[in-house]
Amino acid sequence: MEQGKVIYTLLEKRVQLFSRLKDLLYQQQQALISGENDQVVALAEKQLNCMEEIQKIESQWKSLWEAIKQNEKFAHISIENAITLIFDGKELSNSLGYLNQLKSLAKEIDKVKRNNKLLIYNSISLIKNTLKHLQGKNLADAVYHPRRKMNGESAILNKKL
């Protein structure tokens, strides 16, 4: 049952780290909206650190899951079914709850990341079009559009990189 404790601990850590990443992404979204550039940069650094921690935990999770699948009993079943076989009572319900939380966190993180990407793209487009306007170029699309589809890379960003 030692593997059970490790599974439980890793599930708990995964939920904590993904929750922290989600919170950092929401904070970054608010900083993008309010134009707090220094905070956006600081939050990006925190996100990188969090993702490094997630990568370590995910590597441990993958190794553990591969070790569990070596057992004939667990070779061809899903993680949910394996957890059902490993745990019982409160640990079973908590573990399954952690799995559900991870699924919803992944969806929410993806949604916030897409929103942040759109905010960044629109900000860059606005700056780019403002610069073109200041240079005397007359652009019909020089107006900010919150739901504008991204149609390519920003020339300003590409030049900077």
Secondary structure, 3 states (H helix, E strand, C coil): CHHHHHHHHHHHHHHHHHHHHHHHHHHHHHHHHHCCHHHHHHHHHHHHHHHHHHHHHHHHHHHHHHHHHCCHHHCCCCHHHHHHHHCCHHHHHHHHHHHHHHHHHHHHHHHHHHHHHHHHHHHHHHHHHHHHHHCCCCCCCCCCCCCCCCCCCCHHHHHHC
